[in-house]
């Protein structure tokens, strides 16, 4: 075999080995950060990958495996993970696991009484020595020469000063400059007492604030007060029942799902936003289809001059990135300086409040979305119309039928059926059209009768986003529950639309 052939045969195994090594490294990182389950899943995936691409018995699966793996990683896993979060109290106040929240409290320290040591910092070449002396004692201690670089916490043993000669102490500016390195130090006295930096000129002994008890409660080392873990709300609580931060994540069952329908603060906005979301998606499909189909019929008119130019101009809204068009329309609809209001004011003496009036805000969103969506429908309809046999129109012309008869008796019946799956997909897309609402209105104007962040132009997806990332509580669990409901609603509506349209029937 030639050298090129050998290289080609060796490239595949080498790439597989490289991928497996990178995967093992990532699995190790996941395990060291406490993500044991994810590390095991990754190891299983790596083992399966190695088996499929090395075993002759699995040869047929080598071409299917990448697509199936991508679907699992990018579709199934996010879906399952989102649903799982919906059954927890995961939020900005309950981010940690129980073990990590417990360890956070156990790591809290406080300064011990009467343990202050005056600190001075002395340069020794490129290194430094820390000198400590207690105010009521003549004992002086000093550290070995240290680099004082910013690094993980390190423990250093102190030594009696003895005959060691030190230079002049550094000024406060130099101490501040080395503060990160000083804060990383734990200095131990000969008797084993540990000292930590307690000020720019002082080290002091520290002690743990909380001590773990056998029954998983935490006891205050000074007062003896107890913190009891509450696995219903995800907080440690003191004797008065007050939750102590940080909270931890716990499973709360269907509480988030039932809260959407039983808590008036969420139920009222949710139902109104759901109705508007369905209306918005349905009207958008209707307007974009109507406009796109009319333009497609006109552009297929053989007698129309400059048809190519018209096609190009009418397709431009689809060629321009959507977010740019939305931001342009946001400026055009500006209440005070937008060109649309300037023209309306000049012609009719009116300046509609597009962004503050509920009805006008919804009309504005529908207008902009129709502008963004009609080119897609126009291109689809043009292609389907081209596929209609010309002899049908010739026979219709011989029978004396007009353009409207041709459209309703020939064109529309022949293109609506192949369009139906695409209309269902368009409905599902607009049901979750987050970018349009976020960039154009932000969901506003807001409802005045609710305490949660919800607006009259919000769709369910933007309402979910505002709960998860704009609300002061940032309730990710509730947002995940609403996202799960949105998924089920879209799936159910899509199935109903498909059934009503009888797409699967010949």
SVG drawing of the C-alpha trace seen along z (x, -y; Angstrom):
<svg xmlns="http://www.w3.org/2000/svg" viewBox="-68 -67 88 76">
<polyline fill="none" stroke="black" stroke-width="0.4" points="0.0,0.0 1.1,-3.5 1.8,-6.0 -1.4,-7.9 -3.5,-4.7 -1.9,-3.9 -2.6,-7.4 -6.2,-7.2 -6.7,-3.9 -5.0,-5.2 -6.9,-8.5 -10.2,-7.0 -8.9,-5.0 -6.7,-8.0 -9.7,-10.3 -11.7,-7.8 -9.0,-7.5 -8.7,-11.3 -12.5,-11.7 -12.5,-9.0 -9.6,-10.6 -11.3,-14.0 -14.5,-12.3 -12.6,-10.6 -11.1,-13.9 -14.5,-15.6 -15.9,-12.7 -13.1,-13.1 -13.9,-16.9 -17.6,-16.1 -16.8,-13.6 -14.4,-16.0 -17.1,-18.7 -19.6,-16.4 -21.6,-15.6 -21.4,-11.8 -24.5,-10.9 -23.5,-13.0 -20.0,-11.4 -21.5,-7.9 -23.7,-8.8 -20.8,-10.2 -18.7,-7.1 -21.6,-4.9 -21.8,-7.0 -18.0,-6.7 -18.2,-2.9 -21.1,-2.6 -19.2,-4.8 -16.1,-2.6 -18.1,0.6 -20.0,-0.7 -17.0,-1.9 -14.7,1.1 -17.0,4.1 -17.9,5.7 -21.3,6.7 -22.3,3.1 -21.1,1.9 -24.6,1.1 -25.1,-1.3 -22.1,-3.5 -24.1,-5.7 -27.1,-6.0 -25.3,-6.5 -24.2,-10.2 -27.8,-11.3 -29.4,-9.3 -26.7,-10.6 -27.3,-14.2 -31.1,-13.8 -30.6,-12.5 -28.1,-15.2 -29.8,-18.2 -33.5,-17.2 -34.3,-14.5 -31.9,-15.4 -33.0,-19.1 -36.6,-18.1 -36.2,-15.5 -34.0,-17.9 -36.6,-20.7 -39.4,-18.5 -37.4,-17.3 -36.6,-20.8 -40.4,-21.5 -40.8,-19.1 -38.3,-21.0 -38.0,-24.3 -35.0,-25.3 -34.7,-29.1 -32.2,-31.9 -32.6,-31.2 -32.5,-27.4 -29.6,-26.8 -27.4,-24.3 -27.8,-20.7 -28.4,-19.8 -24.8,-18.6 -23.3,-21.8 -25.6,-24.1 -24.7,-22.2 -21.0,-22.5 -21.4,-26.2 -22.7,-26.7 -20.1,-24.4 -17.3,-26.4 -18.5,-29.6 -16.0,-30.9 -15.8,-33.7 -13.1,-35.4 -12.3,-33.9 -12.3,-36.2 -9.0,-37.8 -6.9,-36.2 -5.7,-39.2 -2.1,-39.3 -0.6,-42.5 0.8,-41.8 3.6,-43.4 4.8,-42.4 8.5,-42.4 10.1,-42.0 13.0,-39.6 14.0,-39.7 11.1,-38.6 9.5,-36.9 7.9,-38.1 7.7,-37.2 4.7,-37.8 5.5,-38.9 2.9,-38.4 2.9,-39.6 0.2,-39.6 -0.3,-42.9 -0.1,-41.6 2.8,-39.2 6.4,-39.4 6.3,-36.3 6.9,-37.1 6.4,-34.7 7.4,-34.8 6.6,-32.8 9.1,-31.3 9.8,-33.3 6.6,-33.3 5.8,-34.4 2.2,-35.6 0.8,-34.8 -3.0,-34.6 -3.5,-30.8 -5.7,-28.3 -5.7,-28.3 -2.4,-27.2 -1.4,-26.4 2.0,-27.7 3.6,-26.9 4.8,-29.9 8.3,-30.0 9.6,-32.0 11.4,-35.1 14.7,-34.1 17.6,-35.8 16.0,-36.2 16.7,-39.7 13.8,-41.4 13.8,-44.5 11.6,-47.5 7.8,-46.7 6.0,-47.5 3.5,-50.3 -0.3,-49.9 -0.3,-50.2 2.0,-47.2 -0.1,-45.2 -3.2,-45.9 -1.4,-44.8 -0.6,-41.5 -4.0,-41.1 -5.2,-38.2 -2.1,-36.1 -2.4,-37.0 -6.1,-36.0 -5.2,-32.6 -2.9,-31.9 -3.7,-29.9 -0.9,-30.4 -0.5,-27.8 1.1,-28.6 3.4,-26.0 0.4,-25.0 -1.7,-24.3 -3.9,-27.4 -4.9,-28.4 -4.8,-32.1 -6.4,-33.9 -6.3,-37.4 -8.8,-39.5 -7.8,-43.0 -5.1,-44.8 -2.8,-44.8 -4.1,-41.8 -4.4,-38.0 -6.7,-36.2 -7.8,-32.8 -11.0,-31.6 -13.5,-29.0 -16.3,-27.2 -19.7,-28.8 -21.7,-25.6 -21.1,-22.0 -22.9,-19.0 -24.9,-16.9 -25.8,-13.1 -29.4,-14.0 -28.3,-16.3 -29.0,-19.4 -26.4,-22.2 -25.4,-23.5 -24.0,-27.0 -20.7,-26.5 -21.2,-29.7 -24.9,-29.9 -25.9,-26.3 -28.8,-27.3 -29.9,-24.6 -30.6,-24.8 -33.0,-22.1 -33.2,-21.2 -36.7,-21.6 -36.9,-19.3 -40.3,-20.6 -39.2,-24.2 -35.4,-23.6 -34.0,-25.7 -32.3,-25.3 -34.6,-26.9 -33.8,-28.3 -35.9,-28.0 -38.1,-30.8 -38.8,-29.1 -36.8,-31.6 -35.0,-30.2 -31.3,-30.6 -29.5,-31.1 -28.4,-29.4 -31.4,-27.3 -31.1,-23.9 -33.0,-22.1 -35.6,-19.6 -38.4,-17.7 -41.8,-19.3 -43.9,-17.0 -46.6,-18.7 -46.6,-21.9 -45.3,-24.1 -47.9,-22.7 -50.8,-23.1 -49.6,-26.5 -50.1,-27.7 -53.8,-26.9 -54.6,-27.4 -52.5,-30.5 -54.5,-33.5 -51.2,-35.5 -50.2,-33.0 -53.6,-31.6 -55.1,-34.9 -52.1,-36.0 -51.5,-32.4 -55.0,-31.9 -55.2,-35.4 -51.7,-34.9 -52.6,-31.4 -55.7,-32.7 -53.7,-35.6 -50.9,-33.1 -53.4,-30.9 -55.1,-33.9 -51.7,-35.4 -50.4,-32.2 -53.7,-31.5 -54.0,-35.1 -50.4,-35.1 -50.8,-31.9 -53.9,-33.3 -52.5,-36.7 -49.1,-35.4 -50.8,-32.6 -53.4,-35.0 -50.8,-37.7 -48.2,-35.2 -50.8,-33.2 -52.2,-36.4 -48.7,-37.6 -47.7,-34.1 -50.8,-34.1 -50.0,-37.6 -46.3,-36.7 -47.3,-33.7 -49.3,-35.8 -47.5,-35.5 -48.6,-39.0 -47.0,-40.7 -44.0,-42.7 -40.8,-42.8 -41.9,-39.7 -38.3,-38.9 -37.8,-42.3 -41.0,-42.0 -40.0,-38.6 -36.7,-39.9 -38.2,-42.9 -40.9,-40.9 -38.5,-38.3 -36.2,-40.9 -38.0,-40.9 -37.1,-37.2 -33.5,-37.7 -32.8,-40.4 -32.2,-38.9 -35.4,-39.0 -34.0,-40.7 -32.8,-43.7 -36.3,-44.0 -37.9,-43.9 -35.6,-46.6 -36.3,-48.8 -40.0,-48.5 -39.6,-49.3 -38.1,-52.6 -40.8,-53.1 -43.6,-52.7 -42.0,-54.9 -44.8,-57.0 -43.0,-60.4 -40.4,-60.1 -41.4,-57.1 -42.0,-57.7 -45.4,-55.9 -46.8,-58.4 -45.2,-61.3 -47.1,-60.3 -50.4,-59.6 -50.1,-63.0 -49.5,-64.8 -52.4,-63.2 -55.0,-62.6 -53.7,-64.5 -53.4,-61.4 -50.4,-59.8 -51.4,-56.3 -49.8,-55.1 -48.5,-51.8 -46.5,-50.7 -48.8,-51.7 -52.2,-50.9 -53.0,-47.2 -55.0,-46.8 -52.6,-48.8 -49.6,-46.9 -51.2,-43.7 -52.0,-45.1 -48.5,-46.3 -47.1,-42.8 -49.4,-41.2 -48.4,-43.7 -44.7,-43.2 -45.0,-39.4 -47.0,-39.4 -44.2,-41.4 -41.6,-38.9 -43.6,-35.8 -45.3,-36.4 -42.2,-35.8 -41.9,-32.2 -45.6,-31.5 -45.2,-33.3 -42.2,-31.2 -44.0,-28.0 -47.2,-28.9 -45.2,-29.9 -43.6,-26.5 -46.9,-24.6 -48.6,-26.7 -45.9,-25.9 -46.6,-22.2 -50.3,-22.5 -50.8,-21.2 -51.4,-24.0 -54.1,-22.1 -56.5,-22.6 -56.4,-26.3 -56.7,-25.9 -59.9,-23.8 -61.2,-26.4 -60.6,-29.2 -62.5,-27.2 -65.4,-26.9 -65.4,-30.7 -64.2,-30.7 -62.6,-33.9 -59.6,-34.4 -61.5,-34.0 -63.1,-30.8 -59.7,-29.4 -58.3,-30.4 -61.1,-28.9 -61.8,-25.8 -58.3,-24.9 -55.4,-26.7 -56.6,-26.7 -57.8,-23.1 -54.6,-21.7 -52.1,-23.6 -53.9,-23.8 -53.3,-20.1 -49.6,-20.0 -49.4,-23.4 -51.2,-22.1 -48.2,-20.4 -46.2,-23.6 -49.1,-25.7 -49.1,-23.5 -45.4,-24.0 -45.8,-27.8 -48.5,-27.7 -46.1,-25.9 -43.3,-28.3 -45.4,-31.4 -46.8,-29.9 -43.2,-30.2 -42.1,-33.3 -40.0,-34.7 -37.7,-36.9 -40.5,-39.0 -42.1,-39.8 -38.8,-40.3 -37.3,-42.8 -40.5,-44.6 -42.5,-45.1 -40.9,-43.1 -44.4,-41.8 -45.6,-45.2 -47.9,-47.0 -48.0,-44.9 -51.1,-43.7 -52.1,-46.0 -53.9,-43.4 -51.0,-41.0 -47.8,-40.9 -45.9,-38.6 -44.1,-40.0 -46.7,-39.5 -47.8,-41.7 -50.7,-42.0 -48.5,-41.2 -46.6,-38.4 -46.7,-34.9 -46.4,-31.9 -42.8,-31.6 -41.9,-35.2 -44.1,-35.0 -42.0,-31.9 -38.8,-33.8 -39.8,-36.8 -40.7,-34.5 -37.4,-32.7 -35.0,-35.7 -36.8,-38.9 -38.8,-38.2 -37.0,-39.0 -37.2,-35.4 -36.1,-33.9 -38.2,-30.8 -36.6,-28.3 -38.7,-25.4 -42.0,-27.2 -40.7,-28.4 -39.7,-24.8 -43.2,-23.6 -44.8,-26.3 -42.4,-25.3 -43.6,-21.7 -47.2,-22.8 -46.3,-24.8 -44.8,-21.7 -47.8,-19.6 -50.2,-22.4 -48.3,-22.8 -48.1,-19.1 -51.8,-18.7 -52.8,-21.6 -50.6,-20.4 -52.1,-16.9 -55.6,-18.4 -54.8,-20.6 -53.3,-17.6 -56.4,-15.5 -58.8,-18.3 -56.9,-18.9 -56.8,-15.1 -53.2,-15.5 -52.5,-11.8 -55.4,-10.8 -55.0,-10.5"/>
</svg>
